[in-house]
Amino acid sequence: MRRFPALLVLALAGLLLLPGVASAGTAAGLGGDAVVLAQEDEPSGPQPAPRDAEENPARDLGDFGDRETPFTWFAAWLLAGLGFVGLSIMLAFYRFRVLGPQRDQAST
């Protein structure tokens, strides 16, 4: 277990010093030039149609109509409620199954 803190400190030091080493290399002229491998002036392929165009088949398939209450709000509240219930059950389990026996063993 002694190796873990030393390894953690070494990794954090490396991450903190890496941007400084990289900027020092560019300041010295070692890596300041960027190489462009490929560049296209215009994207290839067809241009997408506007979403509300009559001839766009995705207009009906994607259901772009604006809704008053999006499904994502309902899903967010549902998942938040389920997460709260799950957290409460886990805390109750910890309280009665873990802390309870530890207190009984300590008092005997």
C-alpha positions as CSV (number, residue, x, y, z in Angstrom):
1,M,0.0,0.0,0.0
2,R,3.0,2.3,0.3
3,R,3.4,2.3,-3.5
4,F,0.0,3.7,-4.2
5,P,0.4,7.2,-2.7
6,A,3.9,7.5,-4.3
7,L,2.5,6.5,-7.6
8,L,-0.4,8.9,-7.2
9,V,1.9,11.8,-6.4
10,L,4.1,10.9,-9.4
11,A,1.1,10.7,-11.8
12,L,-0.3,14.0,-10.6
13,A,3.1,15.7,-10.8
14,G,3.5,14.4,-14.4
15,L,0.0,15.7,-15.3
16,L,0.7,19.1,-13.8
17,L,4.2,19.4,-15.4
18,L,3.1,18.1,-18.9
19,P,1.5,21.4,-20.1
20,G,4.6,23.4,-18.9
21,V,6.9,21.1,-20.8
22,A,4.8,21.3,-23.9
23,S,4.6,25.1,-23.8
24,A,8.4,25.3,-23.2
25,G,9.0,23.1,-26.3
26,T,6.8,25.3,-28.5
27,A,8.5,28.5,-27.1
28,A,11.9,27.0,-28.1
29,G,10.7,26.4,-31.6
30,L,10.6,22.6,-31.3
31,G,6.9,22.0,-32.0
32,G,5.4,25.3,-33.0
33,D,4.7,24.5,-36.6
34,A,1.4,22.7,-37.3
35,V,1.2,20.2,-40.1
36,V,-2.1,20.2,-42.1
37,L,-2.6,16.7,-43.6
38,A,-5.8,17.3,-45.5
39,Q,-8.1,20.2,-45.9
40,E,-11.4,20.4,-47.8
41,D,-13.0,23.7,-48.8
42,E,-16.5,22.2,-49.1
43,P,-17.9,19.2,-47.3
44,S,-18.6,16.2,-49.6
45,G,-22.0,14.7,-50.0
46,P,-25.5,16.1,-50.3
47,Q,-26.6,19.1,-48.3
48,P,-29.3,18.3,-45.7
49,A,-32.8,19.6,-46.4
50,P,-34.4,22.1,-43.9
51,R,-36.3,20.2,-41.3
52,D,-39.6,21.8,-42.1
53,A,-39.4,21.3,-45.9
54,E,-42.3,19.5,-47.5
55,E,-40.0,17.0,-49.3
56,N,-38.0,16.1,-46.2
57,P,-39.1,12.6,-45.1
58,A,-37.5,13.1,-41.7
59,R,-40.0,15.8,-40.9
60,D,-42.7,13.2,-40.3
61,L,-40.4,10.4,-39.1
62,G,-38.5,12.4,-36.6
63,D,-41.5,14.0,-35.0
64,F,-40.0,17.5,-34.9
65,G,-43.3,19.0,-33.6
66,D,-42.8,21.1,-30.4
67,R,-44.5,19.6,-27.4
68,E,-45.5,21.4,-24.3
69,T,-44.0,18.9,-21.9
70,P,-41.1,17.0,-23.4
71,F,-40.6,13.4,-22.5
72,T,-37.1,14.1,-21.1
73,W,-38.6,16.2,-18.2
74,F,-40.8,13.3,-17.2
75,A,-37.8,10.8,-17.5
76,A,-35.6,13.1,-15.5
77,W,-38.1,13.4,-12.6
78,L,-38.8,9.6,-12.7
79,L,-35.1,8.7,-12.6
80,A,-34.4,11.2,-9.8
81,G,-37.3,9.7,-7.8
82,L,-36.1,6.2,-8.4
83,G,-32.5,7.2,-7.5
84,F,-33.7,8.8,-4.2
85,V,-35.7,5.6,-3.3
86,G,-32.6,3.4,-4.2
87,L,-30.3,5.6,-2.1
88,S,-32.7,5.4,0.8
89,I,-32.9,1.7,0.6
90,M,-29.1,1.4,0.5
91,L,-28.7,3.7,3.5
92,A,-31.3,1.7,5.5
93,F,-29.6,-1.5,4.6
94,Y,-26.3,-0.1,5.7
95,R,-27.8,1.2,8.9
96,F,-29.5,-2.0,10.0
97,R,-27.3,-4.7,8.5
98,V,-23.9,-3.2,8.9
99,L,-23.9,-0.7,11.7
100,G,-26.3,-2.6,13.9
101,P,-24.2,-5.8,14.2
102,Q,-21.0,-3.7,14.7
103,R,-22.6,-2.0,17.7
104,D,-23.8,-5.3,19.1
105,Q,-20.4,-6.8,18.9
106,A,-18.7,-3.8,20.4
107,S,-21.1,-3.8,23.4
108,T,-20.5,-7.5,24.3
